[in-house]
């Protein structure tokens, strides 16, 4: 991986910031059942057309921290950053773990995990 002097570029932060209200609504609605939302794939491809390994990822978050390894996914890391900046997302992840996954068709899946997972 190429090191760049200074802070790493935040490629996907604008997109995640745009979708933050939707993501928070899905997190709230996942109380009863998993939620799904179709994102616009072209927005992500525009931001980084040379993305290696596809755009899909799984992020499990509790208390504002990733429970699983997301080091290889810039998208997941920047989504976590947007969640950490949100008071509501912080409150939600303090109460329970959430799994947020993006599949190859750019469908965002959000589910509230049980505490023992």
Biotite code that builds the C-alpha atoms (Angstrom):
import biotite.structure as struc

atoms = struc.array([
    struc.Atom([0.000, 0.000, 0.000], chain_id="A", res_id=1, res_name="UNK", atom_name="CA", element="C"),
    struc.Atom([1.341, 3.381, -0.997], chain_id="A", res_id=2, res_name="UNK", atom_name="CA", element="C"),
    struc.Atom([2.011, 5.828, 1.842], chain_id="A", res_id=3, res_name="UNK", atom_name="CA", element="C"),
    struc.Atom([1.111, 9.447, 1.268], chain_id="A", res_id=4, res_name="UNK", atom_name="CA", element="C"),
    struc.Atom([2.664, 12.215, 3.345], chain_id="A", res_id=5, res_name="UNK", atom_name="CA", element="C"),
    struc.Atom([0.124, 13.857, 5.599], chain_id="A", res_id=6, res_name="UNK", atom_name="CA", element="C"),
    struc.Atom([-3.382, 12.615, 6.374], chain_id="A", res_id=7, res_name="UNK", atom_name="CA", element="C"),
    struc.Atom([-4.908, 10.008, 4.098], chain_id="A", res_id=8, res_name="UNK", atom_name="CA", element="C"),
    struc.Atom([-7.354, 11.313, 1.531], chain_id="A", res_id=9, res_name="UNK", atom_name="CA", element="C"),
    struc.Atom([-10.997, 10.999, 2.562], chain_id="A", res_id=10, res_name="UNK", atom_name="CA", element="C"),
    struc.Atom([-12.458, 9.642, -0.657], chain_id="A", res_id=11, res_name="UNK", atom_name="CA", element="C"),
    struc.Atom([-15.911, 8.525, 0.475], chain_id="A", res_id=12, res_name="UNK", atom_name="CA", element="C"),
    struc.Atom([-16.579, 10.938, 3.348], chain_id="A", res_id=13, res_name="UNK", atom_name="CA", element="C"),
    struc.Atom([-18.806, 13.256, 1.255], chain_id="A", res_id=14, res_name="UNK", atom_name="CA", element="C"),
    struc.Atom([-21.011, 10.347, 0.146], chain_id="A", res_id=15, res_name="UNK", atom_name="CA", element="C"),
    struc.Atom([-21.331, 8.874, 3.635], chain_id="A", res_id=16, res_name="UNK", atom_name="CA", element="C"),
    struc.Atom([-22.114, 12.337, 5.007], chain_id="A", res_id=17, res_name="UNK", atom_name="CA", element="C"),
    struc.Atom([-24.852, 12.729, 2.388], chain_id="A", res_id=18, res_name="UNK", atom_name="CA", element="C"),
    struc.Atom([-26.374, 9.345, 3.314], chain_id="A", res_id=19, res_name="UNK", atom_name="CA", element="C"),
    struc.Atom([-25.966, 9.794, 7.079], chain_id="A", res_id=20, res_name="UNK", atom_name="CA", element="C"),
    struc.Atom([-29.632, 10.723, 7.747], chain_id="A", res_id=21, res_name="UNK", atom_name="CA", element="C"),
    struc.Atom([-30.768, 7.626, 5.819], chain_id="A", res_id=22, res_name="UNK", atom_name="CA", element="C"),
    struc.Atom([-28.280, 5.395, 7.653], chain_id="A", res_id=23, res_name="UNK", atom_name="CA", element="C"),
    struc.Atom([-29.471, 6.713, 11.027], chain_id="A", res_id=24, res_name="UNK", atom_name="CA", element="C"),
    struc.Atom([-33.114, 6.073, 10.073], chain_id="A", res_id=25, res_name="UNK", atom_name="CA", element="C"),
    struc.Atom([-32.201, 2.528, 9.001], chain_id="A", res_id=26, res_name="UNK", atom_name="CA", element="C"),
    struc.Atom([-30.370, 1.966, 12.285], chain_id="A", res_id=27, res_name="UNK", atom_name="CA", element="C"),
    struc.Atom([-33.462, 3.080, 14.208], chain_id="A", res_id=28, res_name="UNK", atom_name="CA", element="C"),
    struc.Atom([-35.770, 0.955, 12.058], chain_id="A", res_id=29, res_name="UNK", atom_name="CA", element="C"),
    struc.Atom([-33.537, -2.117, 12.427], chain_id="A", res_id=30, res_name="UNK", atom_name="CA", element="C"),
    struc.Atom([-34.891, -2.505, 15.955], chain_id="A", res_id=31, res_name="UNK", atom_name="CA", element="C"),
    struc.Atom([-37.609, -4.799, 14.602], chain_id="A", res_id=32, res_name="UNK", atom_name="CA", element="C"),
    struc.Atom([-35.997, -6.243, 11.444], chain_id="A", res_id=33, res_name="UNK", atom_name="CA", element="C"),
    struc.Atom([-32.932, -5.831, 9.199], chain_id="A", res_id=34, res_name="UNK", atom_name="CA", element="C"),
    struc.Atom([-33.116, -2.871, 6.845], chain_id="A", res_id=35, res_name="UNK", atom_name="CA", element="C"),
    struc.Atom([-31.948, -2.499, 3.236], chain_id="A", res_id=36, res_name="UNK", atom_name="CA", element="C"),
    struc.Atom([-31.326, 0.590, 1.123], chain_id="A", res_id=37, res_name="UNK", atom_name="CA", element="C"),
    struc.Atom([-30.224, 0.848, -2.500], chain_id="A", res_id=38, res_name="UNK", atom_name="CA", element="C"),
    struc.Atom([-27.323, 3.288, -2.838], chain_id="A", res_id=39, res_name="UNK", atom_name="CA", element="C"),
    struc.Atom([-26.228, 4.861, -6.132], chain_id="A", res_id=40, res_name="UNK", atom_name="CA", element="C"),
    struc.Atom([-23.228, 2.831, -7.271], chain_id="A", res_id=41, res_name="UNK", atom_name="CA", element="C"),
    struc.Atom([-22.158, 5.478, -9.759], chain_id="A", res_id=42, res_name="UNK", atom_name="CA", element="C"),
    struc.Atom([-21.485, 7.908, -6.885], chain_id="A", res_id=43, res_name="UNK", atom_name="CA", element="C"),
    struc.Atom([-18.955, 5.534, -5.352], chain_id="A", res_id=44, res_name="UNK", atom_name="CA", element="C"),
    struc.Atom([-17.368, 4.658, -8.694], chain_id="A", res_id=45, res_name="UNK", atom_name="CA", element="C"),
    struc.Atom([-16.999, 8.371, -9.489], chain_id="A", res_id=46, res_name="UNK", atom_name="CA", element="C"),
    struc.Atom([-15.126, 8.936, -6.234], chain_id="A", res_id=47, res_name="UNK", atom_name="CA", element="C"),
    struc.Atom([-12.650, 6.121, -6.874], chain_id="A", res_id=48, res_name="UNK", atom_name="CA", element="C"),
    struc.Atom([-12.821, 4.428, -10.252], chain_id="A", res_id=49, res_name="UNK", atom_name="CA", element="C"),
    struc.Atom([-9.676, 2.425, -9.468], chain_id="A", res_id=50, res_name="UNK", atom_name="CA", element="C"),
    struc.Atom([-11.015, 0.818, -6.300], chain_id="A", res_id=51, res_name="UNK", atom_name="CA", element="C"),
    struc.Atom([-9.360, -2.572, -5.867], chain_id="A", res_id=52, res_name="UNK", atom_name="CA", element="C"),
    struc.Atom([-11.305, -5.559, -4.579], chain_id="A", res_id=53, res_name="UNK", atom_name="CA", element="C"),
    struc.Atom([-14.766, -4.143, -5.148], chain_id="A", res_id=54, res_name="UNK", atom_name="CA", element="C"),
    struc.Atom([-16.823, -1.846, -3.008], chain_id="A", res_id=55, res_name="UNK", atom_name="CA", element="C"),
    struc.Atom([-18.458, -4.359, -0.673], chain_id="A", res_id=56, res_name="UNK", atom_name="CA", element="C"),
    struc.Atom([-17.666, -4.518, 3.041], chain_id="A", res_id=57, res_name="UNK", atom_name="CA", element="C"),
    struc.Atom([-19.045, -5.506, 6.440], chain_id="A", res_id=58, res_name="UNK", atom_name="CA", element="C"),
    struc.Atom([-18.728, -3.184, 9.418], chain_id="A", res_id=59, res_name="UNK", atom_name="CA", element="C"),
    struc.Atom([-19.747, -4.327, 12.888], chain_id="A", res_id=60, res_name="UNK", atom_name="CA", element="C"),
    struc.Atom([-19.813, -1.398, 15.278], chain_id="A", res_id=61, res_name="UNK", atom_name="CA", element="C"),
    struc.Atom([-20.328, -1.091, 19.041], chain_id="A", res_id=62, res_name="UNK", atom_name="CA", element="C"),
    struc.Atom([-19.656, 1.938, 21.241], chain_id="A", res_id=63, res_name="UNK", atom_name="CA", element="C"),
    struc.Atom([-18.327, 3.846, 18.228], chain_id="A", res_id=64, res_name="UNK", atom_name="CA", element="C"),
    struc.Atom([-15.645, 1.247, 17.459], chain_id="A", res_id=65, res_name="UNK", atom_name="CA", element="C"),
    struc.Atom([-15.373, -1.449, 14.822], chain_id="A", res_id=66, res_name="UNK", atom_name="CA", element="C"),
    struc.Atom([-15.746, -4.973, 16.230], chain_id="A", res_id=67, res_name="UNK", atom_name="CA", element="C"),
    struc.Atom([-14.374, -6.567, 13.081], chain_id="A", res_id=68, res_name="UNK", atom_name="CA", element="C"),
    struc.Atom([-11.258, -5.853, 11.010], chain_id="A", res_id=69, res_name="UNK", atom_name="CA", element="C"),
    struc.Atom([-11.958, -3.072, 8.495], chain_id="A", res_id=70, res_name="UNK", atom_name="CA", element="C"),
    struc.Atom([-8.354, -2.075, 7.786], chain_id="A", res_id=71, res_name="UNK", atom_name="CA", element="C"),
    struc.Atom([-8.636, -3.196, 4.164], chain_id="A", res_id=72, res_name="UNK", atom_name="CA", element="C"),
    struc.Atom([-11.796, -1.184, 3.445], chain_id="A", res_id=73, res_name="UNK", atom_name="CA", element="C"),
    struc.Atom([-11.428, 2.565, 3.057], chain_id="A", res_id=74, res_name="UNK", atom_name="CA", element="C"),
    struc.Atom([-15.200, 2.772, 2.585], chain_id="A", res_id=75, res_name="UNK", atom_name="CA", element="C"),
    struc.Atom([-15.909, 1.069, 5.923], chain_id="A", res_id=76, res_name="UNK", atom_name="CA", element="C"),
    struc.Atom([-13.341, 3.186, 7.760], chain_id="A", res_id=77, res_name="UNK", atom_name="CA", element="C"),
    struc.Atom([-14.838, 6.412, 6.446], chain_id="A", res_id=78, res_name="UNK", atom_name="CA", element="C"),
    struc.Atom([-18.377, 5.261, 7.220], chain_id="A", res_id=79, res_name="UNK", atom_name="CA", element="C"),
    struc.Atom([-17.268, 4.555, 10.794], chain_id="A", res_id=80, res_name="UNK", atom_name="CA", element="C"),
    struc.Atom([-15.784, 8.054, 10.951], chain_id="A", res_id=81, res_name="UNK", atom_name="CA", element="C"),
    struc.Atom([-19.112, 9.599, 9.851], chain_id="A", res_id=82, res_name="UNK", atom_name="CA", element="C"),
    struc.Atom([-20.940, 7.521, 12.471], chain_id="A", res_id=83, res_name="UNK", atom_name="CA", element="C"),
    struc.Atom([-18.490, 8.633, 15.154], chain_id="A", res_id=84, res_name="UNK", atom_name="CA", element="C"),
    struc.Atom([-19.244, 12.275, 14.293], chain_id="A", res_id=85, res_name="UNK", atom_name="CA", element="C"),
    struc.Atom([-22.988, 11.713, 14.713], chain_id="A", res_id=86, res_name="UNK", atom_name="CA", element="C"),
    struc.Atom([-24.429, 12.139, 18.202], chain_id="A", res_id=87, res_name="UNK", atom_name="CA", element="C"),
    struc.Atom([-27.409, 9.901, 17.343], chain_id="A", res_id=88, res_name="UNK", atom_name="CA", element="C"),
    struc.Atom([-25.234, 7.131, 15.863], chain_id="A", res_id=89, res_name="UNK", atom_name="CA", element="C"),
    struc.Atom([-23.006, 7.273, 18.935], chain_id="A", res_id=90, res_name="UNK", atom_name="CA", element="C"),
    struc.Atom([-26.067, 6.907, 21.196], chain_id="A", res_id=91, res_name="UNK", atom_name="CA", element="C"),
    struc.Atom([-27.350, 3.945, 19.162], chain_id="A", res_id=92, res_name="UNK", atom_name="CA", element="C"),
    struc.Atom([-24.026, 2.105, 19.120], chain_id="A", res_id=93, res_name="UNK", atom_name="CA", element="C"),
    struc.Atom([-23.622, 2.658, 22.866], chain_id="A", res_id=94, res_name="UNK", atom_name="CA", element="C"),
    struc.Atom([-26.796, 0.624, 23.412], chain_id="A", res_id=95, res_name="UNK", atom_name="CA", element="C"),
    struc.Atom([-26.221, -2.273, 20.993], chain_id="A", res_id=96, res_name="UNK", atom_name="CA", element="C"),
    struc.Atom([-23.923, -3.523, 18.236], chain_id="A", res_id=97, res_name="UNK", atom_name="CA", element="C"),
    struc.Atom([-24.907, -2.972, 14.610], chain_id="A", res_id=98, res_name="UNK", atom_name="CA", element="C"),
    struc.Atom([-23.825, -4.667, 11.432], chain_id="A", res_id=99, res_name="UNK", atom_name="CA", element="C"),
    struc.Atom([-23.660, -2.474, 8.350], chain_id="A", res_id=100, res_name="UNK", atom_name="CA", element="C"),
    struc.Atom([-22.828, -4.219, 5.108], chain_id="A", res_id=101, res_name="UNK", atom_name="CA", element="C"),
    struc.Atom([-22.596, -3.048, 1.517], chain_id="A", res_id=102, res_name="UNK", atom_name="CA", element="C"),
    struc.Atom([-23.042, -5.732, -1.128], chain_id="A", res_id=103, res_name="UNK", atom_name="CA", element="C"),
    struc.Atom([-21.805, -5.838, -4.728], chain_id="A", res_id=104, res_name="UNK", atom_name="CA", element="C"),
    struc.Atom([-25.092, -4.345, -5.985], chain_id="A", res_id=105, res_name="UNK", atom_name="CA", element="C"),
    struc.Atom([-24.594, -1.317, -3.686], chain_id="A", res_id=106, res_name="UNK", atom_name="CA", element="C"),
    struc.Atom([-27.401, -2.360, -1.365], chain_id="A", res_id=107, res_name="UNK", atom_name="CA", element="C"),
    struc.Atom([-26.711, -1.233, 2.182], chain_id="A", res_id=108, res_name="UNK", atom_name="CA", element="C"),
    struc.Atom([-27.836, -3.769, 4.797], chain_id="A", res_id=109, res_name="UNK", atom_name="CA", element="C"),
    struc.Atom([-28.212, -2.629, 8.412], chain_id="A", res_id=110, res_name="UNK", atom_name="CA", element="C"),
    struc.Atom([-29.122, -4.901, 11.276], chain_id="A", res_id=111, res_name="UNK", atom_name="CA", element="C"),
    struc.Atom([-29.086, -4.560, 15.016], chain_id="A", res_id=112, res_name="UNK", atom_name="CA", element="C"),
    struc.Atom([-27.066, -7.445, 16.385], chain_id="A", res_id=113, res_name="UNK", atom_name="CA", element="C"),
    struc.Atom([-27.863, -9.247, 19.594], chain_id="A", res_id=114, res_name="UNK", atom_name="CA", element="C"),
    struc.Atom([-25.489, -8.483, 22.462], chain_id="A", res_id=115, res_name="UNK", atom_name="CA", element="C"),
    struc.Atom([-23.966, -11.986, 22.485], chain_id="A", res_id=116, res_name="UNK", atom_name="CA", element="C"),
    struc.Atom([-22.877, -11.991, 18.796], chain_id="A", res_id=117, res_name="UNK", atom_name="CA", element="C"),
])
